[in-house]
Amino acid sequence: MKLNIKDLPKIPERLGPGHRLCSGCGAPIVAKMVLMGTKDPVVVTNATGCLEVATTIFPYTAWKTPFIHSAFENSASTAAGVEAAYQSLKRKGKVKEEVKILAIGGDGGTYDIGLQALSGALERGHDFVYLCYDNGAYMNTGIQRSGATPRGSSTTTSPAGEAVPGKQQFPKDLTAICAAHKVPYVAQGAISNWKDLITKASKAFAVKGPAVLNVLSPCPPGWKHADDLAVEISEIAVNSKIWPLYEIENGQWKITYRPRENKIRPVEDWIKMQGRFRHLSRKENHHIIDEIQQWADENWDRLEKMEKATSNQGDSEEKQK
Amino acid sequence: MNNKLIIKPLTGAAAVSEAMRQIDPDVVAAYPITPQTDIVMKFSQFVNDGKVTTEFVPVESEHSAMSACVGASAAGARAMTATASAGLALMWEILYIAASNRLPIVMPVVNRALSAPINIHCDHSDTMGARDSGWIQIYCESAQEAYDNVIAAMRIAEHEKIMLPVMVCQDGFITSHAMERVDILEDDKVKQFVGELNLPFPLLDTDNPVTYGPLDLFDYYFEHKRQQSEAISHVFEVTDKIYNEFEKISGRKYNRVETYEMEDAETAIVALNSTIGTAKDVVDTLRQKGEKVGLLFPRMFRPFPAEEIAEILARLSAVAVLDRSETFSGTGGPMLADIKSALYEKENKPVILNYIYGLGGREINPAHIEQVFSDLKEVQKGNEVEKLTYLGVRE
């Protein structure tokens, strides 16, 4: 799929305007960009969360594509059911056209409560794409910590207090967890790198079997940043390597974007843009910023190693023969 | 009737999987749990032997089983699953979603006790806990009844006036694992009876996109719940119609409320599922001795055929309601509450005794049933009898 920014407005929008997500929210941009990854009709399943509640306030819907919300933890298993129905009805000739299935969940619905349903659906090999829009907390219920919340972040259940300066743990590595299921395609993306993201979405839709996209989704009220910064803050996350862009395609790890030396930013620059980390600027908390920097560096190193270790996999197997 | 007679020795679980084979649903999503396992195992064999065209989804939990059924049914497929006990409990959240989205999923349930302590044997605490979920509940005495009612349930569920999911319940091990003589219908007859499915508003009609499961606040939610109640109000008339049609192809007649020797009965037992079989035997024996005893079996428990039951029971002097589950309300079992409430408006009311029995598979023998009838006789004589008895427990 060849992408030109001039052509993007020509792609029909499947998530229409008029939804009631917050001004400056990353989630609808994530959803719209990912839906640009295929020309086929798409059935969307959506976990309970911001994107779902704000796009489907009865009697209105912002979705111009078939959409189902069932519960919080079952977007993947609902999609599994839709996919099974599709396979069955297609085989019987009752559905003729090619249809794609996209399951969406936030980080709470994916990293935490929906992880089992996602793991099961990946293992069974349903032909669907799972999209996690990761805004790093339970934003819909009022900014509570999740398994995706960054270390040091102040949320309403990990508040920066007198004794405990925000969330103590680092986030779990959902992308690697999904990759460990050995599904054909897993990728991490960001809305700042639209070409990279839409290309990944089109790869995800194109593969036969499960594909996962984990996309960073800035949240002005949760991250406490100005509502015109979603794209910029994504860009700095990518350039500071706290949110690296990479993909795992048939087992081959590949960093899809390497910030040039002059673009690389310290993680602190990203942290300083967000009120959820404000307390880290205090002297006694500064070590947390160092730890986050170290965590990001180590993560990047590991990605480099994985890329090297899995590159030309086919060739090395050939050589062994 | 020109039915070919096909008789098979089948367990309750096998009878249900046989019905599922003949229905040949588009999607089955299921997870194994004792004592439902035999249904899934046998059905999986049908799938892998190419005996059905079903897309089988061997999910990683019952929560996902019901979620996948919701997705499949909303997509336009005929979807089924089966479960028991903790599996049903794990589905609880999604049971409501299936019913509220008006998705006609049919689910055989093999009744089993809930934990703790863990117990794999029969009682009705699982389905009784789900009685307010918006599902239609049908109870079955035998493997034959389970087979027949799974087929009939498909039509009730999918009827345009209903569009609601149905549980078809049988007793764990007692029915699910006991071999019985089961009359099987010809495959074509079942296929014809259930017919082609054409659900309105399928997700897979991508030219006409619809949104399922929107956020529905105080300005509309109540109206949607009211519509659900309206659908429930048509269940009796539709069930009668479907049961009549089923009689035409099978020669077997089912009723929402089943009675046994009730015409001139003075006292009666109300119970569900396999206990009815044991009780019939006791009624026969007592009848030979000239005692005017009978049985009432609310085959359909949700919606509850209250008027019909009240009509039958109001003229009796004493009734014993046997509950195979405990509500822990301190006032008796779940069926007692419904029976009492059904009789409230009646001028003449029988004395009602409640027996909680058979929890965790504790046996219910003819001797227990005899004791209940003997208690009812004491009531008739004007003697005081305990209103709530834990039958067969060691105190």
Chai-1 contact restraints between the chains, C-beta under 6 A:
chainA,res_idxA,chainB,res_idxB,connection_type,confidence,min_distance_angstrom,max_distance_angstrom,comment,restraint_id
A,P41,B,T206,contact,1.0,0.0,6.0,A-B,restraint_1
A,V43,B,L203,contact,1.0,0.0,6.0,A-B,restraint_2
A,V53,B,L215,contact,1.0,0.0,6.0,A-B,restraint_3
A,T56,B,T211,contact,1.0,0.0,6.0,A-B,restraint_4
A,T56,B,P214,contact,1.0,0.0,6.0,A-B,restraint_5
A,T56,B,L215,contact,1.0,0.0,6.0,A-B,restraint_6
A,I57,B,L215,contact,1.0,0.0,6.0,A-B,restraint_7
A,F58,B,P214,contact,1.0,0.0,6.0,A-B,restraint_8
A,F58,B,D216,contact,1.0,0.0,6.0,A-B,restraint_9
A,F58,B,Y220,contact,1.0,0.0,6.0,A-B,restraint_10
A,T61,B,T211,contact,1.0,0.0,6.0,A-B,restraint_11
A,W63,B,T211,contact,1.0,0.0,6.0,A-B,restraint_12
A,T65,B,P209,contact,1.0,0.0,6.0,A-B,restraint_13
A,P66,B,L203,contact,1.0,0.0,6.0,A-B,restraint_14
A,P66,B,T206,contact,1.0,0.0,6.0,A-B,restraint_15
A,P66,B,P209,contact,1.0,0.0,6.0,A-B,restraint_16
A,F67,B,T211,contact,1.0,0.0,6.0,A-B,restraint_17
A,I68,B,A74,contact,1.0,0.0,6.0,A-B,restraint_18
A,I68,B,Y212,contact,1.0,0.0,6.0,A-B,restraint_19
A,I68,B,G213,contact,1.0,0.0,6.0,A-B,restraint_20
A,H69,B,G213,contact,1.0,0.0,6.0,A-B,restraint_21
A,S70,B,S67,contact,1.0,0.0,6.0,A-B,restraint_22
A,S70,B,V70,contact,1.0,0.0,6.0,A-B,restraint_23
A,S70,B,I97,contact,1.0,0.0,6.0,A-B,restraint_24
A,S70,B,G213,contact,1.0,0.0,6.0,A-B,restraint_25
A,A71,B,E93,contact,1.0,0.0,6.0,A-B,restraint_26
A,N74,B,S67,contact,1.0,0.0,6.0,A-B,restraint_27
A,S77,B,S64,contact,1.0,0.0,6.0,A-B,restraint_28
A,S77,B,S67,contact,1.0,0.0,6.0,A-B,restraint_29
A,S77,B,A68,contact,1.0,0.0,6.0,A-B,restraint_30
A,T78,B,S67,contact,1.0,0.0,6.0,A-B,restraint_31
A,T78,B,G71,contact,1.0,0.0,6.0,A-B,restraint_32
A,A80,B,V57,contact,1.0,0.0,6.0,A-B,restraint_33
A,A80,B,A68,contact,1.0,0.0,6.0,A-B,restraint_34
A,G81,B,A68,contact,1.0,0.0,6.0,A-B,restraint_35
A,G81,B,G71,contact,1.0,0.0,6.0,A-B,restraint_36
A,G81,B,A72,contact,1.0,0.0,6.0,A-B,restraint_37
A,V82,B,G71,contact,1.0,0.0,6.0,A-B,restraint_38
A,V82,B,A75,contact,1.0,0.0,6.0,A-B,restraint_39
A,A84,B,V27,contact,1.0,0.0,6.0,A-B,restraint_40
A,A84,B,E55,contact,1.0,0.0,6.0,A-B,restraint_41
A,A84,B,V57,contact,1.0,0.0,6.0,A-B,restraint_42
A,A84,B,A72,contact,1.0,0.0,6.0,A-B,restraint_43
A,A85,B,V27,contact,1.0,0.0,6.0,A-B,restraint_44
A,A85,B,A72,contact,1.0,0.0,6.0,A-B,restraint_45
A,A85,B,A75,contact,1.0,0.0,6.0,A-B,restraint_46
A,A85,B,A77,contact,1.0,0.0,6.0,A-B,restraint_47
A,Q87,B,E55,contact,1.0,0.0,6.0,A-B,restraint_48
A,S88,B,D26,contact,1.0,0.0,6.0,A-B,restraint_49
A,S88,B,V27,contact,1.0,0.0,6.0,A-B,restraint_50
A,S88,B,E55,contact,1.0,0.0,6.0,A-B,restraint_51
A,S88,B,A77,contact,1.0,0.0,6.0,A-B,restraint_52
A,V95,B,L204,contact,1.0,0.0,6.0,A-B,restraint_53
A,V99,B,T206,contact,1.0,0.0,6.0,A-B,restraint_54
A,A117,B,S64,contact,1.0,0.0,6.0,A-B,restraint_55
A,G120,B,V59,contact,1.0,0.0,6.0,A-B,restraint_56
A,G120,B,E60,contact,1.0,0.0,6.0,A-B,restraint_57
A,G120,B,S64,contact,1.0,0.0,6.0,A-B,restraint_58
